[in-house]
Amino acid sequence: MPLPPNGKSILMTPDPFHTPGYGGFCPQFKYQIGETFGRTTSRLLKNDAVASSGKLVLADLSKPRPSSEPTHSKSNLLKNRTQSWGDQKLLEKMVPGYTGFIPRSQHYFGNRYAINCRSAITDFEFDHRLHNEKLQDLKLTAELQQGKVLDKDGKPMPAIRSRYFTPLTAVAKEPKPYISANGFQHSKSPYYMDNDNPNKCFMSGYTGFVPRSRGQLGMGYPIITHQGLNEFTNDLKNMKAAMSRDVNLKREAPKATNTKPIYPVESGLVPHYTGHIPGQKFRYGETFGHSTENALTQPPPRELIASI
């Protein structure tokens, strides 16, 4: 039996349709039953009554695909790529199976290995040359600011043309402070403002360190930073005042206090006492209470005297 003009058998699902296993969205699919996945999606995609974007996610395979080869001006960079002193590995025609690193290759996929490598290397070479041009412009700008007026070839420029490349001279030695629309002038850091200044604070969103602000809670960020800065300023003033005062050392005699002695007299300590008892480790053969009687006044054991 001859095939239809589209080249597909009548037993196959007509185009367009989604292949079984497609996980994307298909409008009104969850309300359809009784047919295969392919025929259901084919009917929904061709139904004008179903609301859809009008743009299919499927590619028309009957039309020839556009060439993915780089056609812009960057494609000529590989032809002018200079050979390095060593073995040049990044060439125009890369052989599949190369396991080395190819810069920018992670951004290109869906084509043959040689085409992906060519696009990646071209992009890398273009950025490399653009970086070198910016570096040369930066060096030229630095030399102009230093009074060394040079042309693009690095030679001294004639005096007639020097005025076109001379950097602009400053109108004032110091720039004027910025004045906002409400008239507030940010000319002083909040650290040097007075405590009664309402502008002694930081704006909401400031992520820097603010001293003494950790203990301030339950208020807005400007109020917290205002109180923290005030406390920090007061501490600095007190510290400077203390440094300027003379230091007078006056030690008072300790007052006698009615405290209970640790080692009682004519009695022993309570068992399970964990403190130090002089000479206790050399006594044995008695209870804890008898061996600790008059611990401070009783003589050491004979064995200890003999060893000494």
Protein Blocks (a to p, Z undefined) as FASTA:
>chain_A
ZZdfkopafkbccdddddehiabdcehklmgghiafklmmmmmmmpmkbccehiafbdcf
kbccddfbdfbfklmmmmmpccdfbdcfbdfbdcehiabdcehklmgghiafklmmmmmm
mmmmmmmmmmmmmmmmmmmmmmmmnopacdfkopacdfklmmmmgccddfbfbdcddddf
kopacfbcfklpcfklmklccdehiabdcehklmpghiafklmmmmmmmmmmmmmmmmmm
mmmpccddddddddddddddfbdghiacdehiabdcehklmgghiafklmmgokllpccd
fklmmmZZ
